[in-house]
Amino acid sequence: MAKPTTIKIRLNSTESGYFYVTKKNTRNITEKLKVRKYDPIVRKHVEFVEGKIK
């Protein structure tokens, strides 16, 4: 059976313990994802980095 092209990833906040869960196409994006998104705990936009879902 073939591997799926998209996998679920967890975007962890660099400021707090907040995280988003999203999908990533592993064929197109091979490096770790870094995105600036809103963190409601600190109430501002911060950088989120990719982590594994446990």
N, C-alpha and C positions, 0 to 999 in steps of 0.2 A: 504494500500500500504506500502511496506517495505521502510525503510530508506536506502539511498544510502551508500555504504561502503566508498566511497571516497568523500571528500569535498574539496573545494577550500580554500586555506589559503593565507595570505599575509605575506611575510617575510620582516620585517622592519629593516632597518639598525640602529645600535646603534650610528653611527657617524654622519649620515646626514638623510635627508628625503627620500632617495632612497629606493625602495622596489622591490621585486620580487613577482610574483604570481605563485603558484604551487599547486599541489594536495597532499593530505595526506590520507592514509588509516586509518580510525579511529578505526578499529578493532585491528590492529596490533600495532599502535603507539598511546597510550592514553595520554602521557604527551606532554607538549608544545615543539615544535621543536626549536633547537638552532643549527645554521649552520654557518660555516665560508665561506663566499663567497666574490667575488670581488665587491667593491663599486666604480663605475667610477667617482663619484663626488670628493671623497678624494683620488682616484687612489691608493688604496691598499686593501688588504683582511681584512675584519672586521667581527665581529659576527652579524648575523641576527637572530632576535627572531620572533616567530610566533605571528601574530595579526589577528584580524577579518577583513573581507572584508566588507566595509560599503555599 
